[in-house]
Amino acid sequence: MVFDLRGKRRHVVKVVYAILAVLMAASLFLVVGPVNIGNLLGTSSESNNLATEYEQKAERFEAELRKNPGNEELLAKLTRTRVNAGQQRLATGPNGEVAQTVESRTQYQKASAAWSEYLEATKEPNASLAQQMAGTLFSLAQISRTYGEADANITAAAEAQRIYAEQRPSLNSLSTLALYEVFTGNYKAAEEANEAAEAKAGSKFQREQVGNQFESSKKSAVEFQTKLKEAEKAGKEAAKNGTGTTQGSESPLGPSLGGTGLTE
């Protein structure tokens, strides 16, 4: 299954591609995980076999954790294994494009849950695992069903990236942190990370690139935060009136998962 852009939600697409354009422009310096682009071919049998192996391995870790809850090492292994399983469940297109599927999303969500438990269990999070989870969580934000869900995933992505950047400060880690932070609405932290990234730049051209990418991201982030507040307001009004959720709660970072938004 891949995500389809057809239906009532097509008004979201303009914002989706505005944000994705910024992230693709930043790819000279950043690795932010797979991008949701929809309408792709599918997964290979080899990938599915590997995914099944990872999923079975993750289940064994979960069984061990039931006997030894809160074990830091097991939680780290479980988190990484779920991410690996999700990566094998991605759909691949004719030109090498990748798209999230329902199966990859499920594995990434399980990785997110394991990561949260891991953070509670450890005093010193592993830098490499934090970097892996930052990209995974941002990928989840891109396919979130609501603005609130996207915001939670972005916030978690920024937290993971901050752990990585603090342990391994570099142009890449700090500029990625700046882009994640700006989407959380924490503009002060984003500015500080961007300044730190520019200080790591080896040339004037790199500094200008980092600065330009940050400013472009900030424009998209301001729009996201505005729509997030509108969605929160609409959600409260809907709850008050007993009408349930509204279309205004949809996420601008990716199509919805429900109804006709999925194809097989």
For each residue, the residues with C-beta under 8 A, 3 or more apart:
1: 101 102 103 262 263 264
2: 38 39 40 42 91 99 100 101 262 263
3: 36 38 99 100 143 254 255 257 261 262
4: 7 38 39 255 260 261 262 263
5: 9 10 13 38 39 255
6: 10 260
7: 4 10 259 260 261
8: 247
9: 5 12 13 247 250 255 256 261
10: 5 6 7 13
11: 14
12: 9 15 16 250 251 252 255
13: 5 9 10 16 17
14: 11 17 18
15: 12 18 19 220 223 224 227 252
16: 12 13 19 20 252 253 254 255
17: 13 14 20 21
18: 14 15 21 22 220 223
19: 15 16 22 23 220 224 252 253
20: 16 17 23 24 35 142
21: 17 18 24 25
22: 18 19 25 26 179 213 216 217 220
23: 19 20 26 27 30 32 35 179 217
24: 20 21 27 35
25: 21 22 28 213 216
26: 22 23 29 30 32 175 179 213 217
27: 23 24 30 31 32
28: 25 209
29: 26 171 172 175 176 206 209 210 213
30: 23 26 27 172 175 176 179
31: 27 135 172 176
32: 23 26 27 35 135 138 139 176 179
33: 135 136 138 139
34: 87 90 98 99 100 139
35: 20 23 24 32 98 99 139 142
36: 3 99 100 139 142 143 254 255
37: 40 93 97 98 99
38: 2 3 4 5 99 255
39: 2 4 5 99 263
40: 2 37 91 92 93 97 98 99
41: 91 92 93 94
42: 2 91 92
43: 47 48 51 88 89 90 91 92 101
44: 47 48 92
45: 48 49
46: 49 50
47: 43 44 50 51 88 89 90 92
48: 43 44 45 51 52 88 89
49: 45 46 52 53
50: 46 47 53 54 88
51: 43 47 48 54 55 85 88 89 103 107
52: 48 49 55 56
53: 49 50 56 57
54: 50 51 57 58 81 82 84 85 88
55: 51 52 58 59 85 107
56: 52 53 59 60
57: 53 54 60 61 81
58: 54 55 61 62 78 81 82 85 110
59: 55 56 62 63
60: 56 57 63 64
61: 57 58 64 65 74 77 78 81
62: 58 59 65 66 78
63: 59 60 66 67
64: 60 61 67 68 71 74
65: 61 62 68 69 70 71 74 75 78
66: 62 63 69
67: 63 64
68: 64 65 71 74
69: 65 66
70: 65 75 117 120 121
71: 64 65 68 74 75 121
72: 75 76 118 121 122
73: 76 77
74: 61 64 65 68 71 77 78
75: 65 70 71 72 78 79 114 117 118 121 122
76: 72 73 79 80 118 122 126 129
77: 61 73 74 80 81
78: 58 61 62 65 74 75 81 82 114 118
79: 75 76 82 83 111 114 115 118 129 133
80: 76 77 83 84 111 129 132
81: 54 57 58 61 77 78 84 85
82: 54 58 78 79 85 86 107 108 110 111 114
83: 79 80 86 87 107 108 111 132 133 136
84: 54 80 81 87 88
85: 51 54 55 58 81 82 88 89 107
86: 82 83 89 90 103 104 105 106 107 108 111 136
87: 34 83 84 90 104
88: 43 47 48 50 51 54 84 85
89: 43 47 48 51 85 86 101 103 104 106 107
90: 34 43 47 86 87 98 99 100 101 104
91: 2 40 41 42 43 98 99 100 101 104
92: 40 41 42 43 44 47 96 97 98 99
93: 37 40 41 96 97 98 99
94: 41 97
95:
96: 92 93
97: 37 40 92 93 94
98: 34 35 37 40 90 91 92 93
99: 2 3 34 35 36 37 38 39 40 90 91 92 93
100: 2 3 34 36 90 91 104 105 139 142 143 254
101: 1 2 43 89 90 91 104 105
102: 1 105 106 257 262
103: 1 51 86 89 106 107
104: 86 87 89 90 91 100 101 107 108
105: 86 100 101 102 108 109 140 143 257
106: 86 89 102 103 109 110
107: 51 55 82 83 85 86 89 103 104 110 111
108: 82 83 86 104 105 111 112 136 137 139 140
109: 105 106 112 113 140
110: 58 82 106 107 113 114
111: 79 80 82 83 86 107 108 114 115 133 136
112: 108 109 115 116 133 136 137 140 153 156
113: 109 110 116 117
114: 75 78 79 82 110 111 117 118
115: 79 111 112 118 119 129 133 137 156 160
116: 112 113 119 120 156
117: 70 75 113 114 120 121
118: 72 75 76 78 79 114 115 121 122 125 129
119: 115 116 122 125
120: 70 116 117
121: 70 71 72 75 117 118
122: 72 75 76 118 119 125 126
123:
124:
125: 118 119 122 129 130 163
126: 76 122 129 130
127: 130 131 163 164 167 168
128: 131 132 164
129: 76 79 80 115 118 125 126 132 133
130: 125 126 127 133 134 160 161 163 164 167
131: 127 128 134 135 160 161 164 173
132: 80 83 128 129 135 136
133: 79 83 111 112 115 129 130 136 137 156 157 160
134: 130 131 137 138 157 158 160 161 164 176 180
135: 31 32 33 131 132 138 139 157
136: 33 83 86 108 111 112 132 133 139 140
137: 108 112 115 133 134 140 141 153 154 156 157 160
138: 32 33 134 135 141 142 153 154 157 180
139: 32 33 34 35 36 100 108 135 136 142 143
140: 105 108 109 112 136 137 143 144 153
141: 137 138 144 150 151 153 154 157 183 251 253 254
142: 20 35 36 100 138 139 150 253 254
143: 3 36 100 105 139 140 253 254 255 257
144: 140 141 147 149 150 153 251 253 254
145: 149 250 251 256 257 258
146: 149 150 231 245 249 250 251
147: 144 150 151 224 227 228 231 232 249 250 251 252
148: 151 152 228 231 232 235 249
149: 144 145 146 152 153 251
150: 141 142 144 146 147 153 154 224 228 251 252 253 254
151: 141 147 148 154 155 184 228
152: 148 149 155 156
153: 112 137 138 140 141 144 149 150 156 157
154: 137 138 141 150 151 157 158 180 183 184 253
155: 151 152 158 159 184
156: 112 115 116 133 137 152 153 159 160
157: 133 134 135 137 138 141 153 154 160 161 180
158: 134 154 155 161 162 177 180 181 183 184 186
159: 155 156 162 163
160: 115 130 131 133 134 137 156 157 163 164
161: 130 131 134 157 158 164 165 173 176 177 180
162: 158 159 165 166 177 181
163: 125 127 130 159 160 166 167
164: 127 128 130 131 134 160 161 167 168 173 177
165: 161 162 168 169 170 173 174 176 177 193
166: 162 163 169
167: 127 130 163 164
168: 127 164 165 173
169: 165 166 173 174 196 200
170: 165 173 174 200
171: 29 174 175 197 200 201 202 206 210
172: 29 30 31 175 176
173: 131 161 164 165 168 169 170 176 177
174: 165 169 170 171 177 178 193 194 196 197 200
175: 26 29 30 171 172 178 179 193 194 197 210 213 214
176: 29 30 31 32 134 161 165 172 173 179 180
177: 158 161 162 164 165 173 174 180 181 193 197
178: 174 175 181 182 190 191 193 194 197 210 214 217
179: 22 23 26 30 32 175 176 182 183 190 213 214 217
180: 134 138 154 157 158 161 176 177 183 184
181: 158 162 177 178 184 186 187 189 190 193
182: 178 179 185 186 187 190 214 217 218 221
183: 141 154 158 179 180 217 220 221 224
184: 151 154 155 158 180 181 189 190
185: 182 221 225 228
186: 158 181 182 189 190
187: 181 182 190 191 218
188: 191 192
189: 181 184 186 192 193
190: 178 179 181 182 184 186 187 193 194 214 218 221
191: 178 187 188 194 195
192: 188 189 195 196
193: 165 174 175 177 178 181 189 190 196 197
194: 174 175 178 190 191 197 198 210 211 214
195: 191 192 198 199
196: 169 174 192 193 199 200
197: 171 174 175 177 178 193 194 200 201 210
198: 194 195 201 207 210 211
199: 195 196
200: 169 170 171 174 196 197
201: 171 197 198 204 206 207 210
202: 171 206
203: 206 207
204: 201 207 208
205: 208 209
206: 29 171 201 202 203 209 210
207: 198 201 203 204 210 211
208: 204 205 211 212
209: 28 29 205 206 212 213
210: 29 171 175 178 194 197 198 201 206 207 213 214
211: 194 198 207 208 214 215
212: 208 209 215 216
213: 22 25 26 29 175 179 209 210 216 217
214: 175 178 179 182 190 194 210 211 217 218
215: 211 212 218 219
216: 22 25 212 213 219 220
217: 22 23 26 178 179 182 183 213 214 220 221
218: 182 187 190 214 215 221 222
219: 215 216 222 223
220: 15 18 19 22 183 216 217 223 224
221: 182 183 185 190 217 218 224 225
222: 218 219 225 226
223: 15 18 219 220 226 227 252
224: 15 19 147 150 183 220 221 227 228 252 253
225: 185 221 222 228 229
226: 222 223 229 230
227: 15 147 223 224 230 231 248 252
228: 147 148 150 151 185 224 225 231 232
229: 225 226 232 233
230: 226 227 233 234 248
231: 146 147 148 227 228 234 235 246 248 249 250
232: 147 148 228 229 235 236
233: 229 230 236 237
234: 230 231 237 238 246 248 249
235: 148 231 232 238 239 245 246 248 249
236: 232 233 239 240
237: 233 234 240 241 246
238: 234 235 241 243 244 245 246
239: 235 236 242 244
240: 236 237
241: 237 238
242: 239
243: 238 246
244: 238 239
245: 146 235 238 249
246: 231 234 235 237 238 243 249
247: 8 9 250
248: 227 230 231 234 235
249: 146 147 148 231 234 235 245 246
250: 9 12 145 146 147 231 247 256
251: 12 141 144 145 146 147 149 150 254 256
252: 12 15 16 19 147 150 223 224 227
253: 16 19 141 142 143 144 150 154 224
254: 3 16 36 100 141 142 143 144 150 251
255: 3 4 5 9 12 16 36 38 143 261
256: 9 145 250 251 259 261
257: 3 102 105 143 145 261 262
258: 145 261 262
259: 7 256 262
260: 4 6 7
261: 3 4 7 9 255 256 257 258
262: 1 2 3 4 102 257 258 259
263: 1 2 4 39
264: 1
